[in-house]
Amino acid sequence: MAKPLIVDESPMNMAQVKDELVRIRKRDKGLNFRATRTEEYLKEMVSLDGKKAEELYSKLEGLNVPRLRDVHIHKIIDILPTNLENLKVVLQGYTLTVNNENLKKIVNVVNGYVEKK
């Protein structure tokens, strides 16, 4: 069995993974079974395209919320919490404390990118 070499390890949100799978599909002229299943899942679950996800990432990063790391921002982009309670649930899985003022700023930025149904 081959031992792959990990060159770089960085967090990605689901929109970036979806774009990367499209790029790999074009490069390799197809995907294996697991990648195809992952692509199907992402088509159902991801509501932002890659460009909007990048914009949202830069805006969330620009808020300069203390202790908010790349991993947290990517998770917020994946879930897109639209109110304080949902955002608190998303961040509850991390050892992170964010004050209510910063939570409100995050929710306001995210609400600008959520499609109204």
C-alpha positions in Angstrom: 0.0 0.0 0.0 1.3 3.5 -0.9 2.2 5.8 1.9 1.1 9.3 0.8 3.2 12.3 1.9 1.2 15.1 3.5 2.7 18.3 2.1 0.3 20.8 3.7 -2.5 20.5 6.2 -5.0 23.4 6.4 -8.7 23.6 7.1 -11.2 23.9 4.3 -14.9 24.6 4.2 -17.3 22.4 2.2 -17.6 24.9 -0.7 -13.8 24.7 -1.2 -13.9 20.9 -1.1 -16.7 20.9 -3.7 -14.6 23.2 -6.0 -11.5 21.1 -5.5 -13.4 17.9 -6.4 -14.6 19.6 -9.7 -11.0 20.5 -10.4 -9.8 16.9 -9.7 -12.6 15.5 -11.9 -11.4 17.6 -14.8 -7.8 16.8 -14.2 -8.2 13.0 -13.8 -11.2 12.7 -16.2 -13.3 11.1 -13.4 -13.5 10.4 -9.7 -13.4 7.2 -7.7 -16.4 5.9 -5.8 -15.8 7.7 -2.5 -15.0 11.0 -4.2 -18.2 10.7 -6.3 -20.3 10.0 -3.2 -18.7 13.0 -1.4 -19.4 15.2 -4.4 -23.1 14.1 -4.4 -23.3 14.9 -0.7 -21.8 18.3 -1.2 -24.2 19.1 -4.0 -27.0 18.6 -1.6 -25.6 20.3 1.5 -23.5 23.3 0.3 -25.5 26.4 -0.4 -22.7 28.8 -1.2 -20.4 28.7 -4.2 -16.7 29.0 -3.8 -16.4 32.7 -4.5 -19.1 33.7 -2.0 -17.5 31.4 0.6 -14.2 33.2 0.1 -15.9 36.6 0.5 -17.6 35.4 3.6 -14.3 34.1 5.0 -12.5 37.4 4.4 -15.4 39.3 6.0 -15.4 37.1 9.1 -11.6 37.3 9.3 -11.9 41.0 9.0 -14.0 41.3 12.1 -10.9 40.5 14.1 -12.7 38.5 16.7 -10.2 37.5 19.4 -9.3 33.7 19.5 -11.4 33.0 16.4 -9.2 30.8 14.2 -9.4 29.5 10.6 -11.0 26.2 11.8 -13.8 28.1 13.5 -14.4 30.4 10.5 -14.6 27.4 8.1 -17.1 25.7 10.4 -19.2 28.8 10.5 -19.2 28.9 6.7 -20.2 25.2 6.6 -23.2 25.6 9.0 -24.2 29.2 8.2 -25.9 29.9 11.6 -28.5 32.7 11.2 -29.1 33.5 14.9 -27.1 33.7 18.1 -28.4 30.4 19.5 -27.3 28.4 16.4 -23.9 30.2 16.4 -23.4 29.3 20.1 -24.1 25.7 19.3 -21.6 25.6 16.4 -18.9 27.1 18.6 -19.8 25.0 21.6 -17.6 22.2 20.3 -14.5 24.2 20.7 -12.7 25.6 23.7 -13.5 29.1 22.7 -15.3 32.0 24.4 -16.6 34.8 22.3 -18.5 37.8 23.8 -22.1 38.5 22.7 -21.1 41.7 20.8 -18.7 39.7 18.5 -21.3 36.9 18.2 -23.8 39.5 16.9 -21.3 40.8 14.4 -20.7 37.3 13.1 -24.4 36.5 12.7 -25.0 39.8 10.9 -22.2 39.0 8.4 -23.5 35.5 7.9 -27.1 36.7 7.4 -25.9 38.8 4.4 -24.9 35.5 2.6 -27.8 33.2 3.5 -30.4 32.8 0.8 -33.9 33.7 2.0 -36.5 31.0 1.3 
